[in-house]
Amino acid sequence: MRIALDTRLRAMVRHEPGTRSGVDPEDLHQMRVSVRRMRAVLKAARPLLDRRWADDLRAELGWLGRALGPVRDLDVLLARLHREAAELGGSDTVAAEPLLAALGDERVGARIVMLDALAGDRYTALVDRIAAAVAEPLPTRTSSTQSDTTARPELAGLVTKEFRRLSKAVRAAGDDPPDAVLHELRIQGKRLRYTGELVEPALADKAARKAIRRLLRAMEAMQDVLGDHQDACVAQQRVRQLLDGLGPAAGTAVAFAAGRLVEREETRRLDTRAAWPAAWQAVVDNS
């Protein structure tokens, strides 16, 4: 657990300068992933850790994730819609420009908020806190001096627990779940994947490690499908909102281009919705 937190902390700090500069969106992506994975480590290992300590640290990481999230989400959406608009071709590509410009303005505002957070004492205190925590054994439920090695044998059950939780959620979702439910399944799947990534290096049994790696590959494929589904849902919703924001001044050409973008995203939403049951079955087959 300490190694996992230390690795992610180092990655977060390594990508911080690039996140501040904004030259390469990948830096922000990797910084946000590092935050998410630290939270996942603390969540997965919660039964073994001092819960008040783990929950409080997760809450602070959640604050940082919320500061980073809007800019990253807008980066993804802008890249997607720029690509989609270019594929419309001709006058429709040009007509889509006001929509993309409005989204770009939104990103500028979100970056200001994010940079303020990174420049504040709260962020500095959080980095120092995690660095201090990984410098010594993490506080556990039974003893503040218990080592990670002592706790490792219990970690294997955490993957089983997360898989059962996800399986229960999939059964409850039914054959035709709402889009929001599919998004929740993706989030729960991410917890299973991150838990597996935490546990796998700690297992001595090679066969068990191999089995977890198979599960993780299947889980990643399912997340890709559900991620594409969520991106399509968000994209068409945001295009509608952007068009509404422009009002009557948008004109017929912009409205038509927006309609074409929404139609393309709806096709992707339906395609990924049809594909997700097979992706889940692959997870089951590799569990």
N, C-alpha and C positions, 0 to 999 in steps of 0.2 A: 504493500500500500504506500509506504514511504517512497519507494522508487517510482511508482506510478505518479504520485503527486509531484515529486521532484522533477521528473521528466517533463510533465505538462507545464509546470511553472517555468522551467527553462525555455520551453518552446514559446510560451506566452510572452515572456520578456524579450526573447529574440525577435519576435515579430512586432513588438510594440513600436519601434521607430518607423517601420514601414506603414503601420496602421496610422500613425500620426501624420506622415507625409502624404499618404493617399496615392502614391505613384503606382503601386501595384495592388489591386484589390485582393490578391491572394494573401497578402500579409494580414489583412483584417480577417479574412476567412480562417486562417490558421490560428490567429489569436482567439477568435471566438470558439473554434473547435477545442482549443486547449482549456478554455474556461468550462465548456460543457463537459469535457471529459474529467476534469477535476471534480465537478459536481457529481458526475456519475460514479466516480470512485467512492466519494463520501456516502452517496446513497447506497451503493452496493454493499459497502463494508459497514453500514450503519449498525447491523446487529452485533458487530465486534467492537465498535468504537464507543467512546463516551458520547452518548447521543446529543447531549446539550452542546458539546463542543463541535461535533460534526454538523449539526443542524444550523448552528450559528454561522459557521464558516461557509456552508452551502448557501445560506441566505445572502451573505456578502458577495459570493461569487455570482449569485443570481442577479444582484444589483448590477455588477459589472457586465454580465451577459445582456441585460436589458439596455445598457448604455451602448453596447456594440451592435446589438441586433438590428435596429432599424436601418443603419447605413448598409450593413451587409445584405439585408433583405432587398433594399433598393438597388444595390449593385447587381444582384441576381436578376431582379425584375427588369432593370434597364437593359442589361445585356440581352435578355430574352426578347424584349419587345423591339429593341433595335434590330435584332436578327429577323424577327417576324415581319417587321415593317419593311425591311429591305427586300424580303421575299414577295411582298405584295406587288412590287414593281410599278414603274411609271408614276402617274399622278397620285396614286394611292399612297406610295411611299412618301412623297412630298407632303401629302395631306395629313399624314400621321405625325409630322414633326411637332406641331403644337402640343400634342399629347405627351410626347417624349420630353419636350422642353419643360412642361409643368412638373413632370416627375423628376427631372434634373434639379429644378428649383427646390423641390421637397428634400432631395438628398443633401443639398447645400445646408439647409437648416438642420437636418439630422446630424451632419458632421460637426456642426458648431456645438451641439449638445454633447456629442461623444467626446470631442476634444476637451471640453470643459471638465468632463468626468475624469479623463486621463490626467489632466493637469492638477486635479484636486488632491487634498490630503487623504481623502478616503481611499483612493486607489493606491497611493504610496503605502498607507498603513496595511492594506490588504496584502500587497506583495511582501512586505516585511513580515507579516504574520505567517504567511504560508512558508516563507523561507525559514523562519524560526521553527515552525512545526516539523519540517522534514529534516531538521538538523539533529533530531533526537527521536526516540520511539514515540509513536503516536499514542495519545491517551485512549485506553480501552475501557470496556465496561467493568472489567474485574480488577484491573490494576493499571495505574498510570505508567508502570514500568514494564508491562508485558511486551515482549518483542513481537515483530511481525511474523517471525518464524513459528512461534508458538501458535499463532492464529491461523496460519495457512491451511492446515488440514480442514478447517471449517469452511473455507472459501468455496469448495466444490459444490456444496449444497446451494450456494447463492444463485448459480446458473440455473439449476433445476427449479428453484423458487420463481425466478423471473420468467422462465419458459412456461411454467404452469399458469402464472398470472396472465401472460400474453395469450395462451391458449384459451383460457376462460373468457377473456375479452373478445377474442375472435368468435367464439361460440355465441356469446351474447349479442354480437353485432348482427348476426343473421346473414341471410343470403344477399340482401340488397341494402347494405348499411348506408346511412347518409354520408355525405362528403366529410362532415365534421368528425364522424366516428372513424372513418378511414385515417384521418389526420391523427387522431388519438392513438390508433393502432400503430402508426408509424413512430410516434413518440415512445410508446411502450416497447416497440421493437428495438429502438435505439438504446433503451436501458438494458435490454437483454444483450445486445451486442457489446456495449461498453463493459458490462459485467463479465462477459466471456473473455474480453480482452484483458481484464484485470486478473482473472483467475488462471488463464491458460499458462502464463510463464511460471506460476507457482506450483504446477502439478508435476510430480516426478514421473508419473506413468506416461510413457510415450503414446500409448494407444489412446488414453484419455485426452491428451493434448491434441492428437490428430482429430479425434471426434469433435472436439470443441472448434477446431479450425474449420472443419466442414460445416458445422452449424453456423459459424460466423460468416462464411462465404454465402451461404443460402440466405442468411438474415440480411446481409448487405444488399443482395439482389432484390429482396422484397422491399427494403427501404428505398432502393432506387425507383422501383415502380410506384410506390406510394408517394415518394418525393415528387416525381413527375406529375402525379395526379394533383397533389397539393399546389404545385407551382401553376398548373393550368387553372385551378379554381381561383387562386389569388390573382393571376394575371387578368382573367376576364372580369373579375369583380373590380379590379383597379382601373381597367380601361373604361368601364362604365362610370366610375367615380370621376375619373379625369375629364371625361366628356361632359358630365354634369357640371363640373367645376368651371369649365370654359363657358357654359351657358349658350344662349342663342348666337353669340358672336362666333362660335365655332364654325358654323356654316354647314351646308349639306355635304361638302367634300370630306371634311374632317369626320363628320358623323358616319359617312359611308365607310371610310377607312377603319374607324373604330369598330363598326359592325363586322367587318371582315376579320379583324383581329380577334374579336370575341368568338366568332364562328370557328376560327382555327383552334383556339384554346378549348372550345367545347368538344371538338373532335378528339383532341388529346385527352381531355378529361374522360370521355367515354371509353377510349381505347385502353387507358391505364386502369380504369375501373374494371374492365373485362379481364385484364391480365392479372390482377392481384391474387385471385384465388389459387391460380397455379403457382404463383410465387410463394404463397403461404404453404401450399402442399409440399413444396421443395424443402421448406424449413422443417416441416413435420417429418419428412422422410430422412432428414439428416440430424434429427434430434436424438 
